[in-house]
Amino acid sequence: GGLGMKVSAVKRSPESVPAEQRQYLDRVHGPEETGDVVGDFDYVINTLPLTPQTVDFFDAQLFRRMKPSAVYMNLGRGGTNNEDDLIAALKAGTIGGAVMDVFKTEPLPASSEFYGLPNVLLTPHSADDTEDNHMQAVRLFQRILERYIEGKPLFNVVDTRLGY
């Protein structure tokens, strides 16, 4: 794992993780194992896409299964966690803290309870913002366009059945 940490992942299709990525992971679990393994982690990082299957995926039941010291981070989509359940878990000390980059409603309303919680770090939907992310996106588009023009198979293709 990275930085001396044990790094595990939960993925819809664990077998689809390429060998070059597996070298950085101690384990890859299927989604059906989430409830059993979430309590093993100090940091739980949510990068789920928003699909009918992932709406409110992180709910009171999963938060209760986490370590009381766990930090939950949502860097994926706001609709994948139940915000009321998360706020309740943070207030009760069920989990230690949260880092929230995405929300069901953006911008986050001024009336949101997240603002008053001392164990929450809020960021403005900027987790992917790097110095050169716009140029990376342009280069990626150029590579995909070249492959399209040449009639070669594309990559990063959205699976419309899955919704991402």
C-alpha positions in Angstrom: 0.0 0.0 0.0 0.9 3.7 -0.2 2.9 5.5 2.4 3.2 2.4 4.5 -0.6 2.0 4.7 -2.7 -1.0 4.0 -4.9 0.0 1.0 -8.0 -2.0 0.1 -10.7 -1.2 -2.4 -14.3 -2.2 -3.0 -15.2 -2.5 -6.7 -18.3 -3.7 -8.5 -16.0 -6.1 -10.5 -12.9 -6.9 -8.4 -11.6 -9.1 -11.2 -11.5 -6.2 -13.6 -8.7 -4.4 -11.6 -5.6 -4.5 -13.8 -2.4 -6.1 -12.4 -0.5 -2.7 -12.6 -3.1 -1.2 -10.2 -3.4 -4.3 -8.0 0.2 -3.9 -7.0 -0.9 -0.9 -4.9 -3.7 -2.7 -3.1 -3.7 -5.2 -0.3 -7.2 -6.5 -1.2 -10.0 -5.8 -3.7 -13.4 -6.6 -2.3 -16.8 -7.0 -4.1 -19.6 -4.6 -3.2 -21.4 -7.4 -1.3 -18.5 -7.4 1.2 -18.7 -3.6 2.0 -20.6 -4.0 5.3 -18.2 -6.7 6.4 -15.0 -4.8 5.7 -15.9 -1.2 6.2 -15.1 -1.5 10.0 -11.5 -2.4 9.2 -10.6 1.0 7.7 -9.3 4.2 9.3 -10.3 6.2 6.2 -13.2 5.3 3.9 -13.0 7.1 0.6 -16.2 7.2 -1.5 -15.7 7.6 -5.2 -18.9 5.9 -6.3 -20.7 7.1 -9.5 -24.3 8.1 -9.0 -26.6 5.3 -10.3 -29.9 3.9 -9.1 -27.8 1.2 -7.2 -25.6 3.7 -5.4 -28.2 6.3 -4.2 -27.7 6.6 -0.4 -25.3 3.7 -0.5 -23.5 5.1 2.6 -26.3 5.2 5.2 -26.7 4.8 8.9 -26.1 1.1 8.7 -22.7 1.5 7.1 -21.7 4.4 9.3 -22.5 2.2 12.4 -20.2 -0.5 11.0 -17.2 1.9 10.7 -14.7 2.5 13.4 -15.6 5.3 15.8 -12.3 7.0 14.8 -12.9 6.5 11.0 -12.9 9.5 8.7 -15.4 9.2 5.8 -14.5 11.1 2.6 -16.9 11.7 -0.3 -15.0 12.6 -3.4 -17.5 10.9 -5.8 -21.1 12.0 -6.0 -23.2 13.7 -3.4 -26.2 11.4 -3.9 -24.2 8.3 -2.9 -24.4 9.1 0.8 -27.4 9.8 3.0 -26.5 13.2 4.3 -29.0 13.1 7.2 -27.5 9.8 8.4 -24.0 11.1 8.0 -24.7 14.2 10.0 -26.3 12.1 12.7 -23.3 9.8 12.8 -20.9 12.8 13.0 -22.9 14.4 15.9 -23.2 11.1 17.8 -19.5 10.2 17.4 -20.4 7.1 15.5 -17.5 8.1 13.2 -14.7 10.4 13.9 -15.0 12.9 11.0 -15.8 13.6 7.4 -14.2 15.3 4.4 -16.9 16.4 2.0 -16.2 17.6 -1.5 -19.6 16.8 -3.0 -23.2 17.2 -1.8 -26.7 16.3 -3.0 -27.4 20.0 -3.5 -24.6 22.2 -4.8 -23.6 24.7 -3.8 -24.2 23.5 -0.3 -27.1 25.6 1.2 -26.1 28.1 3.9 -28.5 26.3 6.2 -26.7 23.0 6.0 -25.7 21.5 9.4 -22.4 20.4 7.9 -21.1 24.0 8.4 -21.4 23.8 12.2 -19.8 20.5 12.7 -16.2 20.7 14.1 -15.3 17.2 12.8 -16.0 18.1 9.1 -13.8 19.5 6.4 -15.7 21.0 3.5 -14.2 21.6 0.1 -16.1 23.2 -2.9 -16.3 20.2 -5.4 -12.6 20.7 -6.1 -10.9 17.4 -5.1 -9.8 16.8 -8.7 -8.4 20.3 -9.2 -4.7 20.2 -10.0 -2.4 22.7 -11.6 -2.7 21.2 -15.0 -6.0 19.3 -14.9 -7.5 21.3 -17.8 -4.5 20.5 -20.0 -4.7 16.9 -19.0 -8.4 16.9 -20.1 -7.5 18.5 -23.5 -4.7 15.9 -24.1 -7.1 13.1 -23.2 -9.7 14.4 -25.6 -7.0 14.7 -28.3 -6.0 11.1 -27.8 -9.6 9.8 -27.9 -10.4 12.0 -31.0 -7.3 10.6 -32.8 -8.4 7.0 -32.0 -11.9 7.8 -33.2 -10.6 9.3 -36.5 -8.3 6.3 -37.0 -11.2 3.8 -36.3 -9.4 2.4 -33.3 -11.2 1.2 -30.2 -11.9 4.0 -27.7 -11.1 4.0 -24.0 -12.9 5.6 -21.1 -16.2 4.7 -22.8 -19.3 5.2 -20.7 -21.3 1.9 -20.3 -24.9 3.2 -20.7 -26.2 0.1 -19.0 -24.3 0.9 -15.8 -24.7 4.7 -16.1 -20.9 5.5 -15.9 
